[in-house]
């Protein structure tokens, strides 16, 4: 197991310590759990519905100008 040292302002560390104690954990356990959850989330495959939606918008679509054009037509 690896160890990481993260500098935090005293005020933030005190807040995290108080919050973690109220949750029945420690700051270290909280950060370890969040790191694990982030890794699992990012390594998980996309939901099949998202996979099917991939490619609906082509990279050539300029979304902001298309949206602004839509709003101009809608509110004329």
PDB file of N, CA, C and O in Angstrom:
ATOM      1  N   UNK A   1       0.849  -1.174   0.000  1.00  0.00           N
ATOM      2  CA  UNK A   1       0.000   0.000   0.000  1.00  0.00           C
ATOM      3  C   UNK A   1       0.893   1.233   0.000  1.00  0.00           C
ATOM      4  O   UNK A   1       1.909   1.277   0.693  1.00  0.00           O
ATOM      5  N   UNK A   2       0.504   2.229  -0.781  1.00  0.00           N
ATOM      6  CA  UNK A   2       1.269   3.469  -0.880  1.00  0.00           C
ATOM      7  C   UNK A   2       0.691   4.524   0.039  1.00  0.00           C
ATOM      8  O   UNK A   2      -0.468   4.457   0.449  1.00  0.00           O
ATOM      9  N   UNK A   3       1.528   5.503   0.352  1.00  0.00           N
ATOM     10  CA  UNK A   3       1.109   6.616   1.198  1.00  0.00           C
ATOM     11  C   UNK A   3       1.305   7.905   0.423  1.00  0.00           C
ATOM     12  O   UNK A   3       2.310   8.077  -0.267  1.00  0.00           O
ATOM     13  N   UNK A   4       0.342   8.810   0.538  1.00  0.00           N
ATOM     14  CA  UNK A   4       0.405  10.112  -0.118  1.00  0.00           C
ATOM     15  C   UNK A   4       0.246  11.188   0.944  1.00  0.00           C
ATOM     16  O   UNK A   4      -0.598  11.078   1.833  1.00  0.00           O
ATOM     17  N   UNK A   5       1.053  12.215   0.846  1.00  0.00           N
ATOM     18  CA  UNK A   5       0.925  13.361   1.744  1.00  0.00           C
ATOM     19  C   UNK A   5       0.328  14.507   0.936  1.00  0.00           C
ATOM     20  O   UNK A   5       0.867  14.901  -0.098  1.00  0.00           O
ATOM     21  N   UNK A   6      -0.796  15.037   1.424  1.00  0.00           N
ATOM     22  CA  UNK A   6      -1.484  16.114   0.727  1.00  0.00           C
ATOM     23  C   UNK A   6      -1.518  17.330   1.633  1.00  0.00           C
ATOM     24  O   UNK A   6      -2.127  17.283   2.702  1.00  0.00           O
ATOM     25  N   UNK A   7      -0.877  18.421   1.229  1.00  0.00           N
ATOM     26  CA  UNK A   7      -0.941  19.623   2.061  1.00  0.00           C
ATOM     27  C   UNK A   7      -2.323  20.262   1.966  1.00  0.00           C
ATOM     28  O   UNK A   7      -2.848  20.481   0.874  1.00  0.00           O
ATOM     29  N   UNK A   8      -2.898  20.553   3.122  1.00  0.00           N
ATOM     30  CA  UNK A   8      -4.196  21.223   3.203  1.00  0.00           C
ATOM     31  C   UNK A   8      -4.075  22.401   4.154  1.00  0.00           C
ATOM     32  O   UNK A   8      -3.360  22.326   5.154  1.00  0.00           O
ATOM     33  N   UNK A   9      -4.767  23.483   3.849  1.00  0.00           N
ATOM     34  CA  UNK A   9      -4.815  24.558   4.841  1.00  0.00           C
ATOM     35  C   UNK A   9      -5.411  24.024   6.147  1.00  0.00           C
ATOM     36  O   UNK A   9      -6.282  23.154   6.126  1.00  0.00           O
ATOM     37  N   UNK A  10      -4.944  24.545   7.271  1.00  0.00           N
ATOM     38  CA  UNK A  10      -5.417  24.062   8.574  1.00  0.00           C
ATOM     39  C   UNK A  10      -6.934  24.102   8.680  1.00  0.00           C
ATOM     40  O   UNK A  10      -7.550  23.182   9.218  1.00  0.00           O
ATOM     41  N   UNK A  11      -7.533  25.166   8.167  1.00  0.00           N
ATOM     42  CA  UNK A  11      -8.996  25.314   8.239  1.00  0.00           C
ATOM     43  C   UNK A  11      -9.701  24.185   7.480  1.00  0.00           C
ATOM     44  O   UNK A  11     -10.687  23.631   7.966  1.00  0.00           O
ATOM     45  N   UNK A  12      -9.194  23.845   6.290  1.00  0.00           N
ATOM     46  CA  UNK A  12      -9.792  22.760   5.511  1.00  0.00           C
ATOM     47  C   UNK A  12      -9.585  21.410   6.191  1.00  0.00           C
ATOM     48  O   UNK A  12     -10.491  20.578   6.219  1.00  0.00           O
ATOM     49  N   UNK A  13      -8.386  21.197   6.740  1.00  0.00           N
ATOM     50  CA  UNK A  13      -8.131  19.931   7.422  1.00  0.00           C
ATOM     51  C   UNK A  13      -9.039  19.778   8.643  1.00  0.00           C
ATOM     52  O   UNK A  13      -9.557  18.691   8.899  1.00  0.00           O
ATOM     53  N   UNK A  14      -9.231  20.846   9.384  1.00  0.00           N
ATOM     54  CA  UNK A  14     -10.115  20.783  10.555  1.00  0.00           C
ATOM     55  C   UNK A  14     -11.538  20.465  10.128  1.00  0.00           C
ATOM     56  O   UNK A  14     -12.216  19.651  10.755  1.00  0.00           O
ATOM     57  N   UNK A  15     -11.989  21.114   9.054  1.00  0.00           N
ATOM     58  CA  UNK A  15     -13.331  20.829   8.529  1.00  0.00           C
ATOM     59  C   UNK A  15     -13.448  19.363   8.140  1.00  0.00           C
ATOM     60  O   UNK A  15     -14.412  18.691   8.507  1.00  0.00           O
ATOM     61  N   UNK A  16     -12.447  18.859   7.382  1.00  0.00           N
ATOM     62  CA  UNK A  16     -12.483  17.458   6.949  1.00  0.00           C
ATOM     63  C   UNK A  16     -12.442  16.514   8.142  1.00  0.00           C
ATOM     64  O   UNK A  16     -13.136  15.497   8.145  1.00  0.00           O
ATOM     65  N   UNK A  17     -11.652  16.826   9.141  1.00  0.00           N
ATOM     66  CA  UNK A  17     -11.565  15.971  10.327  1.00  0.00           C
ATOM     67  C   UNK A  17     -12.896  15.922  11.058  1.00  0.00           C
ATOM     68  O   UNK A  17     -13.358  14.848  11.445  1.00  0.00           O
ATOM     69  N   UNK A  18     -13.508  17.074  11.247  1.00  0.00           N
ATOM     70  CA  UNK A  18     -14.808  17.127  11.930  1.00  0.00           C
ATOM     71  C   UNK A  18     -15.866  16.371  11.132  1.00  0.00           C
ATOM     72  O   UNK A  18     -16.637  15.591  11.691  1.00  0.00           O
ATOM     73  N   UNK A  19     -15.894  16.607   9.828  1.00  0.00           N
ATOM     74  CA  UNK A  19     -16.889  15.945   8.977  1.00  0.00           C
ATOM     75  C   UNK A  19     -16.691  14.436   8.989  1.00  0.00           C
ATOM     76  O   UNK A  19     -17.653  13.683   9.135  1.00  0.00           O
ATOM     77  N   UNK A  20     -15.450  13.994   8.837  1.00  0.00           N
ATOM     78  CA  UNK A  20     -15.167  12.562   8.816  1.00  0.00           C
ATOM     79  C   UNK A  20     -15.563  11.910  10.138  1.00  0.00           C
ATOM     80  O   UNK A  20     -16.126  10.816  10.146  1.00  0.00           O
ATOM     81  N   UNK A  21     -15.276  12.570  11.242  1.00  0.00           N
ATOM     82  CA  UNK A  21     -15.640  12.022  12.552  1.00  0.00           C
ATOM     83  C   UNK A  21     -17.157  11.863  12.648  1.00  0.00           C
ATOM     84  O   UNK A  21     -17.643  10.860  13.171  1.00  0.00           O
ATOM     85  N   UNK A  22     -17.904  12.846  12.147  1.00  0.00           N
ATOM     86  CA  UNK A  22     -19.376  12.756  12.161  1.00  0.00           C
ATOM     87  C   UNK A  22     -19.868  11.594  11.295  1.00  0.00           C
ATOM     88  O   UNK A  22     -20.924  11.017  11.555  1.00  0.00           O
ATOM     89  N   UNK A  23     -19.090  11.261  10.264  1.00  0.00           N
ATOM     90  CA  UNK A  23     -19.463  10.162   9.361  1.00  0.00           C
ATOM     91  C   UNK A  23     -18.961   8.813   9.861  1.00  0.00           C
ATOM     92  O   UNK A  23     -19.237   7.779   9.253  1.00  0.00           O
ATOM     93  N   UNK A  24     -18.232   8.825  10.959  1.00  0.00           N
ATOM     94  CA  UNK A  24     -17.709   7.574  11.508  1.00  0.00           C
ATOM     95  C   UNK A  24     -16.485   7.058  10.763  1.00  0.00           C
ATOM     96  O   UNK A  24     -16.260   5.850  10.704  1.00  0.00           O
ATOM     97  N   UNK A  25     -15.701   7.957  10.201  1.00  0.00           N
ATOM     98  CA  UNK A  25     -14.510   7.556   9.457  1.00  0.00           C
ATOM     99  C   UNK A  25     -13.386   8.539   9.765  1.00  0.00           C
ATOM    100  O   UNK A  25     -13.512   9.384  10.652  1.00  0.00           O
ATOM    101  N   UNK A  26     -12.302   8.423   9.036  1.00  0.00           N
ATOM    102  CA  UNK A  26     -11.189   9.369   9.182  1.00  0.00           C
ATOM    103  C   UNK A  26     -10.964  10.050   7.838  1.00  0.00           C
ATOM    104  O   UNK A  26     -11.466   9.600   6.808  1.00  0.00           O
ATOM    105  N   UNK A  27     -10.212  11.124   7.861  1.00  0.00           N
ATOM    106  CA  UNK A  27      -9.885  11.824   6.614  1.00  0.00           C
ATOM    107  C   UNK A  27      -9.145  10.874   5.677  1.00  0.00           C
ATOM    108  O   UNK A  27      -9.417  10.840   4.477  1.00  0.00           O
ATOM    109  N   UNK A  28      -8.218  10.110   6.225  1.00  0.00           N
ATOM    110  CA  UNK A  28      -7.439   9.173   5.415  1.00  0.00           C
ATOM    111  C   UNK A  28      -8.341   8.117   4.771  1.00  0.00           C
ATOM    112  O   UNK A  28      -8.209   7.825   3.583  1.00  0.00           O
ATOM    113  N   UNK A  29      -9.256   7.546   5.556  1.00  0.00           N
ATOM    114  CA  UNK A  29     -10.172   6.540   5.007  1.00  0.00           C
ATOM    115  C   UNK A  29     -11.075   7.140   3.948  1.00  0.00           C
ATOM    116  O   UNK A  29     -11.365   6.492   2.942  1.00  0.00           O
ATOM    117  N   UNK A  30     -11.524   8.368   4.160  1.00  0.00           N
ATOM    118  CA  UNK A  30     -12.384   9.034   3.185  1.00  0.00           C
ATOM    119  C   UNK A  30     -11.651   9.193   1.854  1.00  0.00           C
ATOM    120  O   UNK A  30     -12.184   8.823   0.807  1.00  0.00           O
ATOM    121  N   UNK A  31     -10.424   9.744   1.884  1.00  0.00           N
ATOM    122  CA  UNK A  31      -9.685   9.944   0.643  1.00  0.00           C
ATOM    123  C   UNK A  31      -9.346   8.617  -0.032  1.00  0.00           C
ATOM    124  O   UNK A  31      -9.390   8.524  -1.259  1.00  0.00           O
ATOM    125  N   UNK A  32      -9.012   7.599   0.740  1.00  0.00           N
ATOM    126  CA  UNK A  32      -8.709   6.287   0.160  1.00  0.00           C
ATOM    127  C   UNK A  32      -9.935   5.713  -0.537  1.00  0.00           C
ATOM    128  O   UNK A  32      -9.831   5.169  -1.636  1.00  0.00           O
ATOM    129  N   UNK A  33     -11.098   5.833   0.101  1.00  0.00           N
ATOM    130  CA  UNK A  33     -12.340   5.328  -0.489  1.00  0.00           C
ATOM    131  C   UNK A  33     -12.691   6.100  -1.762  1.00  0.00           C
ATOM    132  O   UNK A  33     -13.107   5.506  -2.756  1.00  0.00           O
ATOM    133  N   UNK A  34     -12.523   7.423  -1.728  1.00  0.00           N
ATOM    134  CA  UNK A  34     -12.830   8.231  -2.909  1.00  0.00           C
ATOM    135  C   UNK A  34     -11.889   7.915  -4.070  1.00  0.00           C
ATOM    136  O   UNK A  34     -12.327   7.872  -5.219  1.00  0.00           O
ATOM    137  N   UNK A  35     -10.611   7.694  -3.789  1.00  0.00           N
ATOM    138  CA  UNK A  35      -9.662   7.321  -4.837  1.00  0.00           C
ATOM    139  C   UNK A  35     -10.065   5.989  -5.460  1.00  0.00           C
ATOM    140  O   UNK A  35     -10.025   5.833  -6.680  1.00  0.00           O
ATOM    141  N   UNK A  36     -10.452   5.032  -4.623  1.00  0.00           N
ATOM    142  CA  UNK A  36     -10.898   3.729  -5.111  1.00  0.00           C
ATOM    143  C   UNK A  36     -12.158   3.871  -5.963  1.00  0.00           C
ATOM    144  O   UNK A  36     -12.253   3.272  -7.034  1.00  0.00           O
ATOM    145  N   UNK A  37     -13.122   4.660  -5.494  1.00  0.00           N
ATOM    146  CA  UNK A  37     -14.365   4.860  -6.242  1.00  0.00           C
ATOM    147  C   UNK A  37     -14.104   5.530  -7.589  1.00  0.00           C
ATOM    148  O   UNK A  37     -14.715   5.160  -8.591  1.00  0.00           O
ATOM    149  N   UNK A  38     -13.203   6.510  -7.621  1.00  0.00           N
ATOM    150  CA  UNK A  38     -12.868   7.185  -8.866  1.00  0.00           C
ATOM    151  C   UNK A  38     -12.261   6.209  -9.859  1.00  0.00           C
ATOM    152  O   UNK A  38     -12.632   6.204 -11.033  1.00  0.00           O
ATOM    153  N   UNK A  39     -11.327   5.382  -9.394  1.00  0.00           N
ATOM    154  CA  UNK A  39     -10.711   4.396 -10.289  1.00  0.00           C
ATOM    155  C   UNK A  39     -11.750   3.439 -10.848  1.00  0.00           C
ATOM    156  O   UNK A  39     -11.763   3.166 -12.049  1.00  0.00           O
ATOM    157  N   UNK A  40     -12.625   2.925  -9.983  1.00  0.00           N
ATOM    158  CA  UNK A  40     -13.664   2.006 -10.455  1.00  0.00           C
ATOM    159  C   UNK A  40     -14.576   2.675 -11.472  1.00  0.00           C
ATOM    160  O   UNK A  40     -14.930   2.073 -12.486  1.00  0.00           O
ATOM    161  N   UNK A  41     -14.954   3.910 -11.205  1.00  0.00           N
ATOM    162  CA  UNK A  41     -15.848   4.640 -12.108  1.00  0.00           C
ATOM    163  C   UNK A  41     -15.199   4.847 -13.471  1.00  0.00           C
ATOM    164  O   UNK A  41     -15.835   4.630 -14.503  1.00  0.00           O
ATOM    165  N   UNK A  42     -13.946   5.262 -13.480  1.00  0.00           N
ATOM    166  CA  UNK A  42     -13.278   5.563 -14.741  1.00  0.00           C
ATOM    167  C   UNK A  42     -12.894   4.313 -15.526  1.00  0.00           C
ATOM    168  O   UNK A  42     -12.753   4.366 -16.747  1.00  0.00           O
ATOM    169  N   UNK A  43     -12.724   3.198 -14.834  1.00  0.00           N
ATOM    170  CA  UNK A  43     -12.367   1.958 -15.519  1.00  0.00           C
ATOM    171  C   UNK A  43     -13.589   1.162 -15.964  1.00  0.00           C
ATOM    172  O   UNK A  43     -13.458   0.219 -16.744  1.00  0.00           O
ATOM    173  N   UNK A  44     -14.764   1.523 -15.485  1.00  0.00           N
ATOM    174  CA  UNK A  44     -15.977   0.778 -15.834  1.00  0.00           C
ATOM    175  C   UNK A  44     -16.364   1.070 -17.283  1.00  0.00           C
ATOM    176  O   UNK A  44     -16.204   2.195 -17.757  1.00  0.00           O
ATOM    177  N   UNK A  45     -16.872   0.059 -17.984  1.00  0.00           N
ATOM    178  CA  UNK A  45     -17.310   0.305 -19.363  1.00  0.00           C
ATOM    179  C   UNK A  45     -18.552   1.199 -19.377  1.00  0.00           C
ATOM    180  O   UNK A  45     -19.306   1.256 -18.406  1.00  0.00           O
ATOM    181  N   UNK A  46     -18.744   1.887 -20.488  1.00  0.00           N
ATOM    182  CA  UNK A  46     -19.926   2.725 -20.627  1.00  0.00           C
ATOM    183  C   UNK A  46     -21.183   1.867 -20.661  1.00  0.00           C
ATOM    184  O   UNK A  46     -21.148   0.726 -21.123  1.00  0.00           O
ATOM    185  N   UNK A  47     -22.271   2.405 -20.183  1.00  0.00           N
ATOM    186  CA  UNK A  47     -23.567   1.729 -20.251  1.00  0.00           C
ATOM    187  C   UNK A  47     -23.908   1.531 -21.727  1.00  0.00           C
ATOM    188  O   UNK A  47     -23.596   2.394 -22.547  1.00  0.00           O
ATOM    189  N   UNK A  48     -24.541   0.412 -22.081  1.00  0.00           N
ATOM    190  CA  UNK A  48     -24.875   0.153 -23.485  1.00  0.00           C
ATOM    191  C   UNK A  48     -25.682   1.285 -24.146  1.00  0.00           C
ATOM    192  O   UNK A  48     -25.501   1.555 -25.333  1.00  0.00           O
ATOM    193  N   UNK A  49     -26.556   1.937 -23.397  1.00  0.00           N
ATOM    194  CA  UNK A  49     -27.319   3.049 -23.983  1.00  0.00           C
ATOM    195  C   UNK A  49     -26.392   4.187 -24.396  1.00  0.00           C
ATOM    196  O   UNK A  49     -26.609   4.827 -25.425  1.00  0.00           O
ATOM    197  N   UNK A  50     -25.361   4.440 -23.595  1.00  0.00           N
ATOM    198  CA  UNK A  50     -24.401   5.482 -23.956  1.00  0.00           C
ATOM    199  C   UNK A  50     -23.560   5.062 -25.154  1.00  0.00           C
ATOM    200  O   UNK A  50     -23.250   5.878 -26.022  1.00  0.00           O
ATOM    201  N   UNK A  51     -23.197   3.803 -25.194  1.00  0.00           N
ATOM    202  CA  UNK A  51     -22.445   3.294 -26.340  1.00  0.00           C
ATOM    203  C   UNK A  51     -23.239   3.484 -27.630  1.00  0.00           C
ATOM    204  O   UNK A  51     -22.688   3.900 -28.649  1.00  0.00           O
ATOM    205  N   UNK A  52     -24.544   3.174 -27.580  1.00  0.00           N
ATOM    206  CA  UNK A  52     -25.384   3.328 -28.773  1.00  0.00           C
ATOM    207  C   UNK A  52     -25.502   4.789 -29.196  1.00  0.00           C
ATOM    208  O   UNK A  52     -25.621   5.080 -30.386  1.00  0.00           O
ATOM    209  N   UNK A  53     -25.472   5.705 -28.237  1.00  0.00           N
ATOM    210  CA  UNK A  53     -25.610   7.129 -28.548  1.00  0.00           C
ATOM    211  C   UNK A  53     -24.324   7.729 -29.089  1.00  0.00           C
ATOM    212  O   UNK A  53     -24.340   8.828 -29.644  1.00  0.00           O
ATOM    213  N   UNK A  54     -23.221   7.031 -28.937  1.00  0.00           N
ATOM    214  CA  UNK A  54     -21.941   7.539 -29.402  1.00  0.00           C
ATOM    215  C   UNK A  54     -21.984   7.738 -30.911  1.00  0.00           C
ATOM    216  O   UNK A  54     -22.405   6.854 -31.656  1.00  0.00           O
ATOM    217  N   UNK A  55     -21.545   8.905 -31.345  1.00  0.00           N
ATOM    218  CA  UNK A  55     -21.491   9.179 -32.780  1.00  0.00           C
ATOM    219  C   UNK A  55     -22.724   9.862 -33.320  1.00  0.00           C
ATOM    220  O   UNK A  55     -22.765  10.190 -34.506  1.00  0.00           O
ATOM    221  N   UNK A  56     -23.744  10.093 -32.488  1.00  0.00           N
ATOM    222  CA  UNK A  56     -24.949  10.773 -32.966  1.00  0.00           C
ATOM    223  C   UNK A  56     -24.590  12.184 -33.431  1.00  0.00           C
ATOM    224  O   UNK A  56     -25.057  12.637 -34.476  1.00  0.00           O
ATOM    225  N   UNK A  57     -23.767  12.866 -32.656  1.00  0.00           N
ATOM    226  CA  UNK A  57     -23.268  14.180 -33.047  1.00  0.00           C
ATOM    227  C   UNK A  57     -21.872  13.999 -33.622  1.00  0.00           C
ATOM    228  O   UNK A  57     -20.998  13.406 -32.991  1.00  0.00           O
ATOM    229  N   UNK A  58     -21.679  14.508 -34.804  1.00  0.00           N
ATOM    230  CA  UNK A  58     -20.366  14.391 -35.423  1.00  0.00           C
ATOM    231  C   UNK A  58     -19.447  15.468 -34.873  1.00  0.00           C
ATOM    232  O   UNK A  58     -19.916  16.501 -34.395  1.00  0.00           O
ATOM    233  N   UNK A  59     -18.151  15.235 -34.936  1.00  0.00           N
ATOM    234  CA  UNK A  59     -17.209  16.239 -34.429  1.00  0.00           C
ATOM    235  C   UNK A  59     -17.313  17.583 -35.155  1.00  0.00           C
ATOM    236  O   UNK A  59     -16.886  18.609 -34.625  1.00  0.00           O
ATOM    237  N   UNK A  60     -17.879  17.578 -36.364  1.00  0.00           N
ATOM    238  CA  UNK A  60     -17.968  18.821 -37.131  1.00  0.00           C
ATOM    239  C   UNK A  60     -19.116  19.723 -36.666  1.00  0.00           C
ATOM    240  O   UNK A  60     -19.197  20.877 -37.088  1.00  0.00           O
ATOM    241  N   UNK A  61     -19.991  19.224 -35.816  1.00  0.00           N
ATOM    242  CA  UNK A  61     -21.101  20.035 -35.321  1.00  0.00           C
ATOM    243  C   UNK A  61     -20.565  21.076 -34.357  1.00  0.00           C
ATOM    244  O   UNK A  61     -19.853  20.745 -33.409  1.00  0.00           O
ATOM    245  N   UNK A  62     -20.904  22.326 -34.600  1.00  0.00           N
ATOM    246  CA  UNK A  62     -20.481  23.402 -33.711  1.00  0.00           C
ATOM    247  C   UNK A  62     -21.684  23.720 -32.853  1.00  0.00           C
ATOM    248  O   UNK A  62     -22.544  24.502 -33.256  1.00  0.00           O
ATOM    249  N   UNK A  63     -21.757  23.128 -31.677  1.00  0.00           N
ATOM    250  CA  UNK A  63     -22.947  23.151 -30.839  1.00  0.00           C
ATOM    251  C   UNK A  63     -23.405  24.518 -30.392  1.00  0.00           C
ATOM    252  O   UNK A  63     -24.603  24.802 -30.406  1.00  0.00           O
ATOM    253  N   UNK A  64     -22.482  25.369 -29.996  1.00  0.00           N
ATOM    254  CA  UNK A  64     -22.897  26.660 -29.450  1.00  0.00           C
ATOM    255  C   UNK A  64     -23.558  27.518 -30.515  1.00  0.00           C
ATOM    256  O   UNK A  64     -24.611  28.102 -30.260  1.00  0.00           O
ATOM    257  N   UNK A  65     -22.969  27.609 -31.704  1.00  0.00           N
ATOM    258  CA  UNK A  65     -23.587  28.445 -32.732  1.00  0.00           C
ATOM    259  C   UNK A  65     -24.904  27.834 -33.205  1.00  0.00           C
ATOM    260  O   UNK A  65     -25.851  28.561 -33.504  1.00  0.00           O
ATOM    261  N   UNK A  66     -24.972  26.497 -33.275  1.00  0.00           N
ATOM    262  CA  UNK A  66     -26.236  25.853 -33.658  1.00  0.00           C
ATOM    263  C   UNK A  66     -27.319  26.163 -32.630  1.00  0.00           C
ATOM    264  O   UNK A  66     -28.469  26.409 -32.993  1.00  0.00           O
ATOM    265  N   UNK A  67     -26.962  26.151 -31.368  1.00  0.00           N
ATOM    266  CA  UNK A  67     -27.924  26.451 -30.311  1.00  0.00           C
ATOM    267  C   UNK A  67     -28.377  27.914 -30.385  1.00  0.00           C
ATOM    268  O   UNK A  67     -29.565  28.210 -30.260  1.00  0.00           O
ATOM    269  N   UNK A  68     -27.425  28.816 -30.587  1.00  0.00           N
ATOM    270  CA  UNK A  68     -27.781  30.232 -30.693  1.00  0.00           C
ATOM    271  C   UNK A  68     -28.662  30.488 -31.917  1.00  0.00           C
ATOM    272  O   UNK A  68     -29.594  31.290 -31.849  1.00  0.00           O
ATOM    273  N   UNK A  69     -28.378  29.818 -33.031  1.00  0.00           N
ATOM    274  CA  UNK A  69     -29.244  29.939 -34.214  1.00  0.00           C
ATOM    275  C   UNK A  69     -30.647  29.456 -33.897  1.00  0.00           C
ATOM    276  O   UNK A  69     -31.630  30.087 -34.286  1.00  0.00           O
ATOM    277  N   UNK A  70     -30.739  28.337 -33.193  1.00  0.00           N
ATOM    278  CA  UNK A  70     -32.052  27.800 -32.787  1.00  0.00           C
ATOM    279  C   UNK A  70     -32.810  28.810 -31.941  1.00  0.00           C
ATOM    280  O   UNK A  70     -33.999  29.037 -32.163  1.00  0.00           O
ATOM    281  N   UNK A  71     -32.128  29.422 -30.967  1.00  0.00           N
ATOM    282  CA  UNK A  71     -32.775  30.403 -30.108  1.00  0.00           C
ATOM    283  C   UNK A  71     -33.238  31.622 -30.890  1.00  0.00           C
ATOM    284  O   UNK A  71     -34.316  32.157 -30.631  1.00  0.00           O
ATOM    285  N   UNK A  72     -32.414  32.069 -31.861  1.00  0.00           N
ATOM    286  CA  UNK A  72     -32.813  33.196 -32.712  1.00  0.00           C
ATOM    287  C   UNK A  72     -34.098  32.879 -33.479  1.00  0.00           C
ATOM    288  O   UNK A  72     -35.005  33.708 -33.541  1.00  0.00           O
ATOM    289  N   UNK A  73     -34.175  31.686 -34.058  1.00  0.00           N
ATOM    290  CA  UNK A  73     -35.389  31.308 -34.800  1.00  0.00           C
ATOM    291  C   UNK A  73     -36.582  31.155 -33.869  1.00  0.00           C
ATOM    292  O   UNK A  73     -37.706  31.513 -34.222  1.00  0.00           O
ATOM    293  N   UNK A  74     -36.338  30.630 -32.700  1.00  0.00           N
ATOM    294  CA  UNK A  74     -37.435  30.373 -31.741  1.00  0.00           C
ATOM    295  C   UNK A  74     -38.033  31.662 -31.202  1.00  0.00           C
ATOM    296  O   UNK A  74     -39.243  31.740 -30.990  1.00  0.00           O
ATOM    297  N   UNK A  75     -37.212  32.663 -30.981  1.00  0.00           N
ATOM    298  CA  UNK A  75     -37.684  33.875 -30.305  1.00  0.00           C
ATOM    299  C   UNK A  75     -37.789  35.083 -31.250  1.00  0.00           C
ATOM    300  O   UNK A  75     -37.602  36.222 -30.823  1.00  0.00           O
ATOM    301  N   UNK A  76     -38.084  34.837 -32.511  1.00  0.00           N
ATOM    302  CA  UNK A  76     -38.254  35.932 -33.486  1.00  0.00           C
ATOM    303  C   UNK A  76     -39.628  36.526 -33.337  1.00  0.00           C
ATOM    304  O   UNK A  76     -39.978  37.460 -34.059  1.00  0.00           O
TER     305      UNK A  76
END
